Amino acid sequence: MSTTVQGRPAAVTAAAAAPGGRSRGPARARWAAVAFVAPAWLYVAGFYLYPLASSIRMGFQDYTVSSFYTGVAPYVGWDNYSKVLHDSHFGRTVLNTVVFTAGSLVFQFALGLALAVFFNRRFPLGGPLRSLLLVPWLLPLVVSGTAWRWILDTDSGVLNHALLQLHLIGHPVPWLASTHDALTAVTLVNIWVGIPFNMVILYGGLQSIPGELYEAAALDGAGGWQRFRHITLPLLRPVTAVVLTLGLIYTVKVFDVIMILTQGGPAGSSQTLTTFAYNLSFQQLEFGRGAAVGNLLIVVAVVFAVVYLRATREQRQAGR
């Protein structure tokens, strides 16, 4: 007659037990969990934590080209940050970054919300049209930037040709060569790139609003604007917070579009903090100062990442 322990055969329980009488089951489960998690932690450590730690360390060092060969980079404390903050181009670069980020966010969100509301209604070919609007988001930024550089060319660009044919301008506009128009041009291209992201997320938020609310409001005599103001906007607020926060994080670190279109010029008129860090590090070879600017951008991104995480946590709690 065989005996059992908690419903399991005694032989099986004895096989799973360690020589000292301790069960090996939990230990094996812990090692299996470590084996599954370790590759992810190695990836994060190698590709995120190590570069981040190196950038922070470099921001406090006098890092030159010879430092890559000798490994000698004297510690200079906050000197790199002080030089960056007192740089004659820093103030204008920060202003350009704020204008570029704010202009991109406002128009990306407004146009994305308008398109999301438009496509929330059922009509023929709505699905294919919505898919076509995702093309700017799916294209590599190098391709988009190169295409827009050709479109905005002063002499042979399609945009100037169309505006001249419509008699909206009297002479070609130097979109990318003028210190007055370059920042506007790169902002417009970035708006075009970011509209699909805003539309997709906001469209998903609109799909989660019950249609019965609109029907009840219509029965009470509410017009289209009143339904949008008192139903759509309040119920879309959690999604709006996520879209704006993610959009800000993505926009403040935009580099590809600006470098392809203007490289921050002419005369620094379209330079943002990302291109400023690139110029310091790889053109002036001031790696410590370039790392200092990059670290300032990391601080900004981390602040808004915390805001994003809090917004998503509140959204999950509200959905329970």
C-alpha atoms as a printed R data frame, in Angstrom:
    type eleno elety resid chain resno       x      y       z
1   ATOM     1    CA   MET     A     1   0.000  0.000   0.000
2   ATOM     2    CA   SER     A     2   1.541  3.277  -1.152
3   ATOM     3    CA   THR     A     3   1.481  6.460   0.988
4   ATOM     4    CA   THR     A     4   0.884  9.991  -0.316
5   ATOM     5    CA   VAL     A     5   1.893 13.464   0.915
6   ATOM     6    CA   GLN     A     6  -0.695 16.189   0.173
7   ATOM     7    CA   GLY     A     7  -2.147 14.135  -2.647
8   ATOM     8    CA   ARG     A     8   1.225 13.444  -4.371
9   ATOM     9    CA   PRO     A     9   2.902 10.018  -4.433
10  ATOM    10    CA   ALA     A    10   5.577  9.726  -1.796
11  ATOM    11    CA   ALA     A    11   8.151  8.568  -4.387
12  ATOM    12    CA   VAL     A    12   7.709 11.766  -6.426
13  ATOM    13    CA   THR     A    13   7.971 13.927  -3.311
14  ATOM    14    CA   ALA     A    14  11.118 12.114  -2.249
15  ATOM    15    CA   ALA     A    15  12.715 12.568  -5.712
16  ATOM    16    CA   ALA     A    16  12.050 16.325  -5.629
17  ATOM    17    CA   ALA     A    17  13.556 16.661  -2.175
18  ATOM    18    CA   ALA     A    18  17.170 17.681  -1.658
19  ATOM    19    CA   PRO     A    19  19.540 15.364   0.278
20  ATOM    20    CA   GLY     A    20  19.186 17.633   3.294
21  ATOM    21    CA   GLY     A    21  15.443 17.273   3.241
22  ATOM    22    CA   ARG     A    22  14.767 20.633   1.472
23  ATOM    23    CA   SER     A    23  12.613 20.685  -1.678
24  ATOM    24    CA   ARG     A    24  14.418 21.491  -4.960
25  ATOM    25    CA   GLY     A    25  11.261 22.642  -6.731
26  ATOM    26    CA   PRO     A    26  11.344 26.328  -5.682
27  ATOM    27    CA   ALA     A    27  15.091 26.565  -6.331
28  ATOM    28    CA   ARG     A    28  14.664 25.232  -9.855
29  ATOM    29    CA   ALA     A    29  11.817 27.674 -10.460
30  ATOM    30    CA   ARG     A    30  13.989 30.570  -9.291
31  ATOM    31    CA   TRP     A    31  16.887 29.547 -11.553
32  ATOM    32    CA   ALA     A    32  14.496 29.134 -14.485
33  ATOM    33    CA   ALA     A    33  13.140 32.628 -13.842
34  ATOM    34    CA   VAL     A    34  16.688 34.028 -13.715
35  ATOM    35    CA   ALA     A    35  17.533 32.262 -16.993
36  ATOM    36    CA   PHE     A    36  14.553 33.883 -18.708
37  ATOM    37    CA   VAL     A    37  15.132 37.366 -17.260
38  ATOM    38    CA   ALA     A    38  18.933 37.467 -17.599
39  ATOM    39    CA   PRO     A    39  19.040 38.081 -21.403
40  ATOM    40    CA   ALA     A    40  16.702 41.051 -21.015
41  ATOM    41    CA   TRP     A    41  18.785 42.503 -18.182
42  ATOM    42    CA   LEU     A    42  22.004 41.984 -20.153
43  ATOM    43    CA   TYR     A    43  20.446 43.783 -23.113
44  ATOM    44    CA   VAL     A    44  19.295 46.695 -20.945
45  ATOM    45    CA   ALA     A    45  22.663 46.894 -19.193
46  ATOM    46    CA   GLY     A    46  24.676 46.751 -22.418
47  ATOM    47    CA   PHE     A    47  22.616 49.022 -24.625
48  ATOM    48    CA   TYR     A    48  20.983 51.430 -22.143
49  ATOM    49    CA   LEU     A    49  22.639 51.579 -18.733
50  ATOM    50    CA   TYR     A    50  26.275 51.474 -19.907
51  ATOM    51    CA   PRO     A    51  25.859 54.206 -22.589
52  ATOM    52    CA   LEU     A    52  23.861 56.299 -20.100
53  ATOM    53    CA   ALA     A    53  26.528 55.943 -17.411
54  ATOM    54    CA   SER     A    54  29.271 56.718 -19.959
55  ATOM    55    CA   SER     A    55  27.456 59.857 -21.123
56  ATOM    56    CA   ILE     A    56  26.979 61.087 -17.548
57  ATOM    57    CA   ARG     A    57  30.661 60.415 -16.768
58  ATOM    58    CA   MET     A    58  31.820 62.103 -19.982
59  ATOM    59    CA   GLY     A    59  29.819 65.212 -19.071
60  ATOM    60    CA   PHE     A    60  32.163 65.714 -16.116
61  ATOM    61    CA   GLN     A    61  35.392 65.083 -18.052
62  ATOM    62    CA   ASP     A    62  37.617 66.992 -20.459
63  ATOM    63    CA   TYR     A    63  37.175 64.361 -23.157
64  ATOM    64    CA   THR     A    64  39.169 64.945 -26.357
65  ATOM    65    CA   VAL     A    65  40.093 62.884 -29.389
66  ATOM    66    CA   SER     A    66  43.297 61.721 -27.705
67  ATOM    67    CA   SER     A    67  41.226 60.406 -24.791
68  ATOM    68    CA   PHE     A    68  39.947 57.632 -27.047
69  ATOM    69    CA   TYR     A    69  43.536 56.373 -27.474
70  ATOM    70    CA   THR     A    70  45.093 57.169 -24.097
71  ATOM    71    CA   GLY     A    71  42.031 56.706 -21.926
72  ATOM    72    CA   VAL     A    72  43.031 59.867 -20.055
73  ATOM    73    CA   ALA     A    73  40.207 62.368 -19.547
74  ATOM    74    CA   PRO     A    74  40.706 64.763 -16.594
75  ATOM    75    CA   TYR     A    75  37.773 65.360 -14.266
76  ATOM    76    CA   VAL     A    76  36.528 68.948 -14.641
77  ATOM    77    CA   GLY     A    77  33.423 68.900 -12.462
78  ATOM    78    CA   TRP     A    78  30.586 71.155 -13.689
79  ATOM    79    CA   ASP     A    79  32.873 73.043 -16.094
80  ATOM    80    CA   ASN     A    80  31.308 71.519 -19.229
81  ATOM    81    CA   TYR     A    81  27.803 72.441 -18.061
82  ATOM    82    CA   SER     A    82  28.945 75.971 -17.212
83  ATOM    83    CA   LYS     A    83  30.471 76.427 -20.682
84  ATOM    84    CA   VAL     A    84  27.312 75.121 -22.344
85  ATOM    85    CA   LEU     A    85  25.023 77.401 -20.336
86  ATOM    86    CA   HIS     A    86  27.236 80.427 -21.121
87  ATOM    87    CA   ASP     A    87  27.589 79.547 -24.812
88  ATOM    88    CA   SER     A    88  26.346 82.398 -27.020
89  ATOM    89    CA   HIS     A    89  24.245 79.938 -29.090
90  ATOM    90    CA   PHE     A    90  22.640 78.138 -26.124
91  ATOM    91    CA   GLY     A    91  19.801 80.617 -25.500
92  ATOM    92    CA   ARG     A    92  18.676 80.661 -29.121
93  ATOM    93    CA   THR     A    93  18.981 76.871 -29.306
94  ATOM    94    CA   VAL     A    94  16.717 76.430 -26.284
95  ATOM    95    CA   LEU     A    95  14.205 78.894 -27.771
96  ATOM    96    CA   ASN     A    96  14.258 77.013 -31.092
97  ATOM    97    CA   THR     A    97  13.712 73.726 -29.221
98  ATOM    98    CA   VAL     A    98  10.718 75.157 -27.339
99  ATOM    99    CA   VAL     A    99   9.157 76.655 -30.508
100 ATOM   100    CA   PHE     A   100   9.800 73.472 -32.506
101 ATOM   101    CA   THR     A   101   8.386 71.214 -29.779
102 ATOM   102    CA   ALA     A   102   5.358 73.359 -28.911
103 ATOM   103    CA   GLY     A   103   4.446 74.042 -32.557
104 ATOM   104    CA   SER     A   104   4.772 70.369 -33.467
105 ATOM   105    CA   LEU     A   105   2.709 69.182 -30.488
106 ATOM   106    CA   VAL     A   106  -0.141 71.671 -30.947
107 ATOM   107    CA   PHE     A   107  -0.667 71.055 -34.656
108 ATOM   108    CA   GLN     A   108   0.009 67.319 -34.523
109 ATOM   109    CA   PHE     A   109  -2.608 66.916 -31.789
110 ATOM   110    CA   ALA     A   110  -5.198 69.268 -33.344
111 ATOM   111    CA   LEU     A   111  -4.965 67.715 -36.817
112 ATOM   112    CA   GLY     A   112  -4.700 64.188 -35.409
113 ATOM   113    CA   LEU     A   113  -7.847 64.716 -33.291
114 ATOM   114    CA   ALA     A   114  -9.745 66.211 -36.246
115 ATOM   115    CA   LEU     A   115  -8.848 63.219 -38.433
116 ATOM   116    CA   ALA     A   116  -9.674 60.752 -35.639
117 ATOM   117    CA   VAL     A   117 -13.139 62.307 -35.180
118 ATOM   118    CA   PHE     A   118 -13.636 62.292 -38.957
119 ATOM   119    CA   PHE     A   119 -12.704 58.620 -39.365
120 ATOM   120    CA   ASN     A   120 -14.726 57.614 -36.293
121 ATOM   121    CA   ARG     A   121 -17.785 57.744 -38.536
122 ATOM   122    CA   ARG     A   122 -18.548 54.905 -40.926
123 ATOM   123    CA   PHE     A   123 -18.408 55.793 -44.624
124 ATOM   124    CA   PRO     A   124 -17.295 54.032 -47.805
125 ATOM   125    CA   LEU     A   125 -13.507 53.606 -48.199
126 ATOM   126    CA   GLY     A   126 -12.932 54.939 -44.681
127 ATOM   127    CA   GLY     A   127 -10.592 52.057 -43.825
128 ATOM   128    CA   PRO     A   128  -8.327 52.410 -46.909
129 ATOM   129    CA   LEU     A   129  -8.161 56.195 -46.489
130 ATOM   130    CA   ARG     A   130  -7.211 55.791 -42.825
131 ATOM   131    CA   SER     A   131  -4.497 53.327 -43.826
132 ATOM   132    CA   LEU     A   132  -3.064 55.775 -46.386
133 ATOM   133    CA   LEU     A   133  -2.695 58.421 -43.685
134 ATOM   134    CA   LEU     A   134  -0.333 56.074 -41.842
135 ATOM   135    CA   VAL     A   135   2.242 56.251 -44.664
136 ATOM   136    CA   PRO     A   136   4.190 59.212 -43.177
137 ATOM   137    CA   TRP     A   137   4.519 57.258 -39.925
138 ATOM   138    CA   LEU     A   138   5.647 54.065 -41.651
139 ATOM   139    CA   LEU     A   139   8.289 55.650 -43.879
140 ATOM   140    CA   PRO     A   140  11.871 55.887 -42.565
141 ATOM   141    CA   LEU     A   141  12.640 59.438 -41.481
142 ATOM   142    CA   VAL     A   142  15.578 59.560 -43.891
143 ATOM   143    CA   VAL     A   143  13.198 58.916 -46.789
144 ATOM   144    CA   SER     A   144  10.646 61.468 -45.541
145 ATOM   145    CA   GLY     A   145  13.326 64.105 -44.962
146 ATOM   146    CA   THR     A   146  14.891 63.591 -48.383
147 ATOM   147    CA   ALA     A   147  11.508 63.829 -50.107
148 ATOM   148    CA   TRP     A   148  10.612 67.028 -48.241
149 ATOM   149    CA   ARG     A   149  14.015 68.528 -49.004
150 ATOM   150    CA   TRP     A   150  13.213 68.147 -52.683
151 ATOM   151    CA   ILE     A   151   9.667 69.482 -52.197
152 ATOM   152    CA   LEU     A   152  10.929 72.586 -50.336
153 ATOM   153    CA   ASP     A   153  13.809 73.347 -52.695
154 ATOM   154    CA   THR     A   154  13.861 77.036 -53.618
155 ATOM   155    CA   ASP     A   155  14.353 76.692 -57.376
156 ATOM   156    CA   SER     A   156  12.992 73.254 -58.321
157 ATOM   157    CA   GLY     A   157  10.695 72.453 -55.363
158 ATOM   158    CA   VAL     A   158   7.114 71.394 -55.964
159 ATOM   159    CA   LEU     A   159   5.750 73.619 -53.187
160 ATOM   160    CA   ASN     A   160   7.122 76.859 -54.614
161 ATOM   161    CA   HIS     A   161   5.990 75.843 -58.107
162 ATOM   162    CA   ALA     A   162   2.426 75.191 -56.887
163 ATOM   163    CA   LEU     A   163   2.255 78.433 -54.881
164 ATOM   164    CA   LEU     A   164   3.530 80.431 -57.861
165 ATOM   165    CA   GLN     A   165   0.966 78.825 -60.160
166 ATOM   166    CA   LEU     A   166  -1.797 79.724 -57.682
167 ATOM   167    CA   HIS     A   167  -0.421 83.308 -57.464
168 ATOM   168    CA   LEU     A   168  -0.137 82.991 -53.674
169 ATOM   169    CA   ILE     A   169   3.523 84.136 -53.722
170 ATOM   170    CA   GLY     A   170   5.317 86.511 -56.075
171 ATOM   171    CA   HIS     A   171   8.731 84.874 -55.932
172 ATOM   172    CA   PRO     A   172  10.166 81.521 -54.740
173 ATOM   173    CA   VAL     A   173  10.447 81.202 -50.944
174 ATOM   174    CA   PRO     A   174  13.842 79.942 -49.681
175 ATOM   175    CA   TRP     A   175  12.239 77.570 -47.171
176 ATOM   176    CA   LEU     A   176  15.462 75.839 -46.133
177 ATOM   177    CA   ALA     A   177  17.980 78.604 -46.941
178 ATOM   178    CA   SER     A   178  16.375 81.523 -45.090
179 ATOM   179    CA   THR     A   179  17.055 82.253 -41.428
180 ATOM   180    CA   HIS     A   180  13.393 83.325 -41.109
181 ATOM   181    CA   ASP     A   181  11.769 80.274 -42.717
182 ATOM   182    CA   ALA     A   182  14.051 77.331 -41.890
183 ATOM   183    CA   LEU     A   183  12.616 76.636 -38.415
184 ATOM   184    CA   THR     A   184   9.072 76.913 -39.785
185 ATOM   185    CA   ALA     A   185   9.924 74.458 -42.574
186 ATOM   186    CA   VAL     A   186  11.399 71.777 -40.299
187 ATOM   187    CA   THR     A   187   8.461 72.201 -37.882
188 ATOM   188    CA   LEU     A   188   5.946 71.702 -40.708
189 ATOM   189    CA   VAL     A   189   7.711 68.528 -41.831
190 ATOM   190    CA   ASN     A   190   7.782 67.184 -38.268
191 ATOM   191    CA   ILE     A   191   4.051 67.941 -37.930
192 ATOM   192    CA   TRP     A   192   3.436 65.910 -41.103
193 ATOM   193    CA   VAL     A   193   5.452 63.021 -39.666
194 ATOM   194    CA   GLY     A   194   3.661 63.026 -36.288
195 ATOM   195    CA   ILE     A   195  -0.002 63.405 -37.342
196 ATOM   196    CA   PRO     A   196  -0.557 59.635 -37.959
197 ATOM   197    CA   PHE     A   197   0.683 58.715 -34.461
198 ATOM   198    CA   ASN     A   198  -1.750 61.163 -32.839
199 ATOM   199    CA   MET     A   199  -4.599 60.039 -35.106
200 ATOM   200    CA   VAL     A   200  -4.130 56.330 -34.360
201 ATOM   201    CA   ILE     A   201  -3.996 56.725 -30.572
202 ATOM   202    CA   LEU     A   202  -6.895 59.198 -30.436
203 ATOM   203    CA   TYR     A   203  -8.952 57.043 -32.813
204 ATOM   204    CA   GLY     A   204  -8.509 54.120 -30.428
205 ATOM   205    CA   GLY     A   205  -9.678 56.337 -27.569
206 ATOM   206    CA   LEU     A   206 -12.759 57.405 -29.505
207 ATOM   207    CA   GLN     A   207 -13.648 53.768 -30.177
208 ATOM   208    CA   SER     A   208 -13.847 53.137 -26.426
209 ATOM   209    CA   ILE     A   209 -16.536 55.846 -25.864
210 ATOM   210    CA   PRO     A   210 -20.008 54.209 -25.730
211 ATOM   211    CA   GLY     A   211 -22.269 55.328 -28.577
212 ATOM   212    CA   GLU     A   212 -25.253 55.349 -26.225
213 ATOM   213    CA   LEU     A   213 -23.925 58.522 -24.623
214 ATOM   214    CA   TYR     A   214 -24.087 60.372 -27.945
215 ATOM   215    CA   GLU     A   215 -27.583 58.999 -28.647
216 ATOM   216    CA   ALA     A   216 -28.836 60.090 -25.221
217 ATOM   217    CA   ALA     A   217 -27.293 63.536 -25.651
218 ATOM   218    CA   ALA     A   218 -28.872 63.890 -29.098
219 ATOM   219    CA   LEU     A   219 -32.283 62.990 -27.651
220 ATOM   220    CA   ASP     A   220 -31.780 65.748 -25.069
221 ATOM   221    CA   GLY     A   221 -31.177 68.227 -27.882
222 ATOM   222    CA   ALA     A   222 -27.384 68.507 -27.688
223 ATOM   223    CA   GLY     A   223 -25.754 69.619 -30.908
224 ATOM   224    CA   GLY     A   224 -22.556 68.287 -32.450
225 ATOM   225    CA   TRP     A   225 -20.283 70.816 -30.725
226 ATOM   226    CA   GLN     A   226 -21.959 70.243 -27.348
227 ATOM   227    CA   ARG     A   227 -21.555 66.453 -27.683
228 ATOM   228    CA   PHE     A   228 -17.889 66.935 -28.609
229 ATOM   229    CA   ARG     A   229 -17.262 69.360 -25.748
230 ATOM   230    CA   HIS     A   230 -19.161 67.562 -22.959
231 ATOM   231    CA   ILE     A   231 -18.706 63.897 -23.962
232 ATOM   232    CA   THR     A   232 -15.757 63.419 -26.315
233 ATOM   233    CA   LEU     A   233 -13.209 65.729 -24.715
234 ATOM   234    CA   PRO     A   234 -13.782 64.661 -21.062
235 ATOM   235    CA   LEU     A   235 -13.774 60.925 -21.843
236 ATOM   236    CA   LEU     A   236 -10.742 61.344 -24.100
237 ATOM   237    CA   ARG     A   237  -8.723 63.140 -21.420
238 ATOM   238    CA   PRO     A   238  -6.646 60.104 -20.264
239 ATOM   239    CA   VAL     A   239  -5.706 59.252 -23.850
240 ATOM   240    CA   THR     A   240  -4.931 62.917 -24.518
241 ATOM   241    CA   ALA     A   241  -2.487 63.000 -21.610
242 ATOM   242    CA   VAL     A   242  -0.681 59.937 -22.940
243 ATOM   243    CA   VAL     A   243  -0.544 61.271 -26.523
244 ATOM   244    CA   LEU     A   244   0.802 64.680 -25.499
245 ATOM   245    CA   THR     A   245   3.367 63.231 -23.104
246 ATOM   246    CA   LEU     A   246   4.700 60.686 -25.593
247 ATOM   247    CA   GLY     A   247   4.609 63.299 -28.357
248 ATOM   248    CA   LEU     A   248   6.686 65.666 -26.251
249 ATOM   249    CA   ILE     A   249   9.275 62.981 -25.470
250 ATOM   250    CA   TYR     A   250   9.541 62.037 -29.152
251 ATOM   251    CA   THR     A   251   9.632 65.641 -30.402
252 ATOM   252    CA   VAL     A   252  12.208 67.036 -28.000
253 ATOM   253    CA   LYS     A   253  14.746 64.475 -29.256
254 ATOM   254    CA   VAL     A   254  14.023 64.772 -32.987
255 ATOM   255    CA   PHE     A   255  17.307 64.707 -34.862
256 ATOM   256    CA   ASP     A   256  16.918 62.988 -38.239
257 ATOM   257    CA   VAL     A   257  14.485 65.402 -39.873
258 ATOM   258    CA   ILE     A   258  16.422 68.531 -38.889
259 ATOM   259    CA   MET     A   259  19.789 67.128 -39.948
260 ATOM   260    CA   ILE     A   260  18.492 66.003 -43.328
261 ATOM   261    CA   LEU     A   261  16.644 69.246 -44.088
262 ATOM   262    CA   THR     A   262  18.888 72.020 -42.718
263 ATOM   263    CA   GLN     A   263  21.556 70.482 -40.442
264 ATOM   264    CA   GLY     A   264  20.514 73.123 -37.920
265 ATOM   265    CA   GLY     A   265  21.244 76.025 -40.255
266 ATOM   266    CA   PRO     A   266  21.393 78.453 -41.802
267 ATOM   267    CA   ALA     A   267  23.386 80.288 -39.103
268 ATOM   268    CA   GLY     A   268  21.836 78.125 -36.385
269 ATOM   269    CA   SER     A   269  18.307 79.359 -37.155
270 ATOM   270    CA   SER     A   270  16.830 75.820 -36.997
271 ATOM   271    CA   GLN     A   271  19.227 74.344 -34.464
272 ATOM   272    CA   THR     A   272  17.738 72.474 -31.506
273 ATOM   273    CA   LEU     A   273  19.413 70.869 -28.512
274 ATOM   274    CA   THR     A   274  19.875 67.558 -30.344
275 ATOM   275    CA   THR     A   275  21.716 69.089 -33.304
276 ATOM   276    CA   PHE     A   276  23.604 71.369 -30.885
277 ATOM   277    CA   ALA     A   277  24.916 68.305 -29.028
278 ATOM   278    CA   TYR     A   278  25.863 66.689 -32.346
279 ATOM   279    CA   ASN     A   279  27.759 69.797 -33.505
280 ATOM   280    CA   LEU     A   280  29.659 70.060 -30.239
281 ATOM   281    CA   SER     A   281  30.648 66.381 -30.193
282 ATOM   282    CA   PHE     A   282  31.318 65.525 -33.835
283 ATOM   283    CA   GLN     A   283  32.162 68.841 -35.496
284 ATOM   284    CA   GLN     A   284  33.909 70.812 -32.751
285 ATOM   285    CA   LEU     A   285  35.122 67.557 -31.081
286 ATOM   286    CA   GLU     A   286  34.085 68.911 -27.658
287 ATOM   287    CA   PHE     A   287  32.844 65.542 -26.432
288 ATOM   288    CA   GLY     A   288  32.436 66.617 -22.800
289 ATOM   289    CA   ARG     A   289  30.249 69.597 -23.697
290 ATOM   290    CA   GLY     A   290  28.278 67.519 -26.198
291 ATOM   291    CA   ALA     A   291  27.654 64.914 -23.499
292 ATOM   292    CA   ALA     A   292  26.548 67.683 -21.121
293 ATOM   293    CA   VAL     A   293  23.885 68.854 -23.609
294 ATOM   294    CA   GLY     A   294  22.802 65.256 -24.144
295 ATOM   295    CA   ASN     A   295  22.470 64.770 -20.394
296 ATOM   296    CA   LEU     A   296  20.252 67.860 -20.160
297 ATOM   297    CA   LEU     A   297  17.997 66.299 -22.806
298 ATOM   298    CA   ILE     A   298  17.932 63.050 -20.837
299 ATOM   299    CA   VAL     A   299  16.765 64.932 -17.745
300 ATOM   300    CA   VAL     A   300  13.927 66.540 -19.735
301 ATOM   301    CA   ALA     A   301  12.925 63.174 -21.213
302 ATOM   302    CA   VAL     A   302  13.004 61.474 -17.798
303 ATOM   303    CA   VAL     A   303  10.791 64.158 -16.245
304 ATOM   304    CA   PHE     A   304   8.126 63.710 -18.900
305 ATOM   305    CA   ALA     A   305   8.554 59.916 -18.846
306 ATOM   306    CA   VAL     A   306   7.620 60.018 -15.146
307 ATOM   307    CA   VAL     A   307   4.583 62.129 -16.061
308 ATOM   308    CA   TYR     A   308   3.659 59.563 -18.715
309 ATOM   309    CA   LEU     A   309   3.983 56.624 -16.309
310 ATOM   310    CA   ARG     A   310   1.809 58.376 -13.732
311 ATOM   311    CA   ALA     A   311  -0.808 59.154 -16.405
312 ATOM   312    CA   THR     A   312  -0.927 55.540 -17.588
313 ATOM   313    CA   ARG     A   313  -1.139 54.282 -13.997
314 ATOM   314    CA   GLU     A   314  -4.065 56.563 -13.263
315 ATOM   315    CA   GLN     A   315  -5.685 55.417 -16.517
316 ATOM   316    CA   ARG     A   316  -5.360 51.756 -15.482
317 ATOM   317    CA   GLN     A   317  -6.750 52.494 -12.037
318 ATOM   318    CA   ALA     A   318  -9.693 54.380 -13.555
319 ATOM   319    CA   GLY     A   319 -10.437 51.414 -15.841
320 ATOM   320    CA   ARG     A   320 -10.718 48.941 -12.953
